[in-house]
């Protein structure tokens, strides 16, 4: 990740943080402190889930996967990494993964009757042949989809 990409990522994180503060203050201004509290709890849970990215990968791969997580939000998706076994981001980056396959995968998960944001779970396994991406979400048939990104 070059300096400009790092700066863009930091801007995005600051922007999102500001939005979260506005939502919490909005609930407080409306006299709904319980909703503000619940929003904060959800935010803490999200941050706890995101920690896996930084604990399981090298710094370069962690930044790339975190950026992919933020980009998935632009698709209206909460991306949760369940497992990460990855040494290098190069193959994923070359193929714009996991974002590219996530866009194709969404049609199998989306339920127009749901008001909540869609949560998609992803396991990443690097093998001698490439990288396997295992996607799943609630109420999906089949229960998971494997995308093989090959060298």
Residue pairs with C-beta under 8 A, 6 or more apart in sequence:
1 9
1 60
1 63
1 64
1 67
5 67
6 63
9 63
9 66
9 67
9 70
12 70
13 70
16 70
20 39
20 43
23 36
23 39
24 36
24 39
24 40
25 36
27 33
27 35
27 36
27 39
28 36
46 78
49 80
49 81
50 66
50 69
50 81
52 81
52 82
52 84
53 62
53 65
53 66
53 69
53 81
53 84
54 62
54 66
56 83
56 84
56 85
56 86
57 65
57 84
57 86
58 87
60 89
61 86
61 87
61 88
61 89
64 89
64 92
64 93
65 81
65 84
65 86
65 89
65 124
68 79
68 92
68 97
68 98
68 99
69 79
69 81
71 99
72 78
72 79
72 98
72 99
72 102
72 120
73 79
75 99
75 102
75 103
75 106
76 117
76 118
77 102
77 106
77 117
77 118
77 119
77 120
78 117
78 118
78 119
78 120
79 98
79 102
79 120
79 122
80 119
80 120
80 121
80 122
81 121
81 122
81 123
81 124
82 121
82 122
82 123
83 123
83 124
83 125
84 123
84 124
85 124
85 125
85 126
86 92
86 124
86 125
86 126
86 131
87 126
88 126
91 97
91 130
91 131
91 149
91 151
92 98
92 124
92 131
92 149
95 149
97 131
97 133
97 147
97 149
98 122
98 124
98 133
98 147
101 133
101 135
101 147
101 149
102 120
102 122
102 135
105 120
105 135
105 145
105 147
106 118
106 120
108 137
108 140
108 141
108 145
109 118
109 120
109 137
109 138
109 139
109 140
110 118
111 139
118 137
119 137
119 138
120 135
120 136
120 137
121 135
121 136
121 137
122 133
122 134
122 135
123 133
123 134
124 131
124 132
124 133
124 134
125 131
125 132
125 134
126 132
129 148
129 150
129 151
130 148
130 149
130 150
130 151
131 148
131 149
132 146
132 147
132 148
132 149
133 146
133 147
133 148
133 149
134 144
134 145
134 146
134 147
135 144
135 145
135 146
135 147
136 143
136 144
136 145
